[in-house]
Amino acid sequence: MKYQSDCFVPGKDVEPEQVGAGVTRQILGFDDSILMARAAFSDGSIGYVHSHPHSQVTYVESGVFDFTIGSETRRLKSGDGTYIPPGIDHGAVCVEAGVLLDVFSPIREDFLEERKA
C-alpha cells in the first residue's frame, strides 16, 4: 500500500491546515482507496465550485450550508448528507459556521501533497 494513516487518529493531534479564507481541514484517516477529512467553515466562507475524479460523500456535522451539485442548489444543515459523483461540479457556501466531514474514494493524493508543501 502506498498510503496509509495510523489506525487511530485523534483529532486533537491533527493540526488544522488553512485551505481557504475561513476554511480549515484536518485529514483524519486514509489509505490508497479512501480518505476522510474534517472541514471547518466560518460564516460566509466558500468552498468554491470545482470537480475531481473521486466519489465524495459529505456529512454536515454542524452549521448550515448552501450546497450546489451540478446545476442544483439546496440548503443543508446538521445531520444532512450528500453524494457527489466523480467529475461533477460542486461547491458550498457556509450560511452559519459549521463543520463538514468529507469522505473520498479513491484517496485525494493532492490533499496529502498539499500538506508536504
KACORFEN-V69518 format. One record per residue. SS is DSSP state (~ for helix, > for strand, _ for the rest). PHI is phi in radians with two decimals (NA if undefined). Layout:
ss/phi
SS/PHI
SS/PHI
//
This chain:
ss/phi
_/NA
_/-1.34
_/-2.16
>/-2.89
_/-1.44
_/-1.08
_/-1.22
_/-2.01
_/-2.25
_/-1.12
~/-0.98
~/-1.14
~/-1.66
_/-1.87
_/-1.16
_/-1.11
>/-1.85
>/-1.27
>/-2.10
>/3.09
_/-1.10
_/1.34
>/-2.27
>/-2.13
>/-2.37
>/-2.16
>/-1.60
>/-1.96
>/2.78
>/-2.93
>/-2.55
_/-1.07
_/-1.84
>/-2.74
>/-2.56
>/-2.05
>/-2.34
>/-1.92
>/-2.01
>/-1.81
>/-2.07
_/-1.57
_/-0.88
_/1.41
_/-1.26
>/-2.22
>/-1.68
>/-1.04
>/-1.06
>/-2.76
_/-2.49
_/-2.74
_/-1.44
_/-1.78
>/-1.28
>/-2.43
>/-2.12
>/-2.29
>/-2.00
>/-1.50
>/-1.25
>/-2.76
>/1.56
>/-2.34
>/-2.36
>/-1.66
>/-1.68
>/-2.02
>/-2.24
_/1.13
_/-1.78
>/-1.93
>/-2.09
>/-2.40
>/-1.53
>/-2.11
>/-2.32
_/-0.80
_/1.69
_/-1.54
>/-2.54
>/-2.40
>/-2.16
>/-2.09
_/-1.17
_/-1.01
_/1.38
_/-1.66
_/-1.10
>/-2.76
>/-3.00
>/-2.62
>/-2.03
>/-1.45
>/-1.53
>/-2.29
>/-0.73
>/-2.96
>/-2.29
>/-2.00
>/-1.83
>/-1.90
>/-2.16
>/-2.13
>/-2.46
_/-1.27
_/-0.92
_/-1.54
~/-1.02
~/-1.07
~/-1.10
~/-1.21
~/-1.15
~/-1.08
~/-1.17
~/-1.33
_/-1.23
//
